[in-house]
Structure formats: structure tokens, C-alpha cells
């Protein structure tokens, strides 16, 4: 029993990180139909920038803030320099551009930072909390709370605010959105900034547990993508549910089968979703007019 | 000075001169129709006026301000609204949501108020919804309000696009073939709607193939052929103009009897 609980705890923690990455995918996908494979690099940048800002003497909260704002700026630059100039290209081309961008960011991080593995102190100490024979790190609670908070904020943003609905309108039909007076350039800038900022926040929260280095982004992007697909691309609810499910699946695979198969779980999920229910758990069935 | 002044507008695609040196103006309450054979450059002209294409030459002046090549969202803020021949509808939203989207600029308020669901925010969305429903009733779509727009007929979507354009409360309204795909009854309804809107002081610029409709409602007609303006005037003058007849029917053979 305590064993299962232990797996649950670690599954939810990892799942919360995947959920944050998947939420990042959701925002950019909602605004532009692009699946941004550089999303994992935002997580890496958030962790690495915090490490180096902290090492340079900034207090941890300030270092984290600098990292998040800086990463958001990288997100905006990605849109301006790589996505916007290719406006009008097929979505597949844009997705390939984001893969290129992710390789570029990884390379740049290797030069700007270094190739070592880094971490910084957990926010609320390292003493595990005991619950029914299982333990959970205080930092895990931070990660879970972060994911829930971001989810709620995004959910309200997309369903309640005019700006959030303007983002949805832009993805649905860019020209029509402009016709009713929506500044679609601003919507795109905002989406990339938000998405990158959320990625960076995930990096900040998770680094004390999983450590970080210049190359952690790729796996996170793939896992986050699997989570977003599982939940249904474009739906914040789906991103949260997909992330948590995937995290749990991984933890159970690692616990009951073998930790060697842990990573395989995500890829089995992608394949299963693509074959059996391409619209995911919460995704809307797309109806194309012919 | 007119509300909308088109001065020497032109554009070339590759080597093709699609529109050349076209000038005319539109006043409040006026319905100006742009007609011409297929490929005459009517839609291209519209796209330049509404900021979809950047003109190669000339000027678009709205209310005394040079708005040449301005983005559609900025034009919307200045009171120019348009519909498209090939429809620009939010296909996966409902009909009502599409109409509500036209209230985007009027509904704007602080994001925080929206997030917290403050009364001011709810009041704004309620006003937008009521306005949208009234407009749908005006174009005869009130019963389709909750349906997904992608499932509507072409004619219904044309009317939905007009409703959304009207929601912006425009000073200038550009309608690209509003009656295309509509049956005779619907065409007549659109007729009335356009006349009514013009009467309320909106300047209307119209591209339409239905000549009966054009002759009936236009106060002024501009005729294009091969990208050039070949005639301009009231319906009676234009329909007698030999150049116009030639453009539509071809010139009469020189020696008809020989």
C-alpha cells in the first residue's frame, strides 16, 4: 500500500511537470496551430538561467523571476525571428522551424552556460514529508501547486477574458480576427511570451528535484507533447489531465515493471493516441468542410 | 472631402497590372458599386482598400487620414469593416459567437475584471450578446444562433458575415458579393438590409454580379475592365455607356451585314 502511494506521489510530481509543458504547447497551438517543439528548451532555460543568476549573487526568488522573464523574451524572439517571417508557410514547415529553433537554443545554452549538471536549493528544505508510510518532498508540493495554479489561471483566461477569446479567434481564422479588430500580432507575441514563461516556471520548480543541464529540454518536449496529445491538443483541461496521467503511467511502469521502460511509456502513449483517438481525451473532433 | 477617397490605386502581380490608376470616392449614406467582368480586378481593389494587399501605387484616404496598406485590425478601429467573397468566418464557433466577435472592440475592458468575473465584465458580454442576437434577427439567422457556423449554407454564412461586419458599427462597409449563393428571396432581403444600412449614414462600397440588384440599389457605379476604370456614374448613365456594353458583351462586328 505504501509502495503504491509512493509511486503515486512521484507520478503526480512528474506529471505536474509534464502538465506545465503541455500547457505551454496548448497556448501556442491555440494561437497559431503550431506545435512548438522548442517548448522543452524553455523549461531548460528557466532552470539554467536561475542557476546562473543565483550563482551570480541574486537571491533565489529574484533569480527565478529574471529567468522567467528572460525566457519569455526568448519566446517572443522565437516568434519574431523564426515563426513570423515564415507566416503563410504550411503548419508542418512551421513545426520543423521550431525543431530547428530548439536545436539552436540547446547549442546556444551550451555556449552561454556550460555542459555541467546543476541545481539550486529547494524552496522549503529537503526534509521529506511522511504520509501513510510514503514520503513526498516539499518541492514536489511546489511543483504540483504551480501546475494547478497555472492551469486555473489559463482556464479562466481562455474561457472568461476577451483577450483569451481573441487568442482562440486568431487560431480559428487569422484574417477574420483582424477584421473584427483583433491585433493578431499582439496575440502571437503574448502567446509565445506566456508559453515560454510557463515553461521557464516549470524549469524553476522542478530543478531542485530532477537537476538540470543544457540538454534536458528534448525529453521534456517529447513527454509534454505526449501529454498534450493524450489530453487533446489545444485544451488546458486536457493538458493537465494528460500530464498527470502520463506521469502516473511512467511511475507505475518504473515501479512495477522496470525503470528501464519508464521512458517507453510516453512513446507507447503517443502511438496509442495517434492510432486510436487522434483527438485525445478532451480534444474537439475537427470537422473539415469539404 | 469624402469619407473614403481612393486615389490612383494600382498593383501589379509579377508582370500583370491587376489594377491601374483607379480613383473614386464614397460619401456617407451612398452605395457605390464596383462592377466589371470576371478578372477585372474588383476583389483585388477591395483587398487593397481593406489592407489585405499593399497597393503598389496610390492612396486610400479614410476620413481625411491616409490609411494606405494599414492592417485590417487597425482599419476596423477606424471604422472600416468588410465581408469576403470567399467568406472569412470562424468555422468552429457557433453563429452567435461569430456575431459576438464583431463586438470585440466595444467589449474590451480590463483583463483582470474579466478574470474575476466582475459585474462590469459580465455587463459588457451581456450587451455584446444582446447586440449580436438583434443583428442575427436582422439578417434572418436568429434561429441558427446556436449552430456551429461550419454547418451553415453558403448563403447563410454570407448573411452572418454581414451581421458581424455591422456589429463593428462601421462608418464604411465593404461588401464583396453579398448576394452570391443566395436565392431570390434572400437576395431581396439583403437588398433591403443594405439600403437600410446606407440610409443610417454608412458609406457602402459594393462588389456584386447581380446586375439587377446593382442597378436597383446603387447611387453610383464604378466600372472596371482589365484593372482600369472605364466608366463611372449613376446606374442609368453607366448602363448606356458604350464602353461598358463593349466590356460586357464584346464590340459589335464592324460590318454586321457583311
Interface residues (C-beta under 8 A of the other chain):
Chain A: X153 X156 X157 X160 X161 X162 X163 X164 X165 X166 X169 X172 X173 X175 X176 X177 X178 X179 X180 X181 X182 X183 X184 X185 X284 X286 X287 X289
Chain B: X52 X71 X72 X73 X74 X76 X77 X81 X82 X84 X88 X89 X90 X91 X92 X93 X101 X102 X104 X105 X107 X108 X109 X111 X114 X115 X117 X121 X148 X150 X151 X164 X165 X167 X168
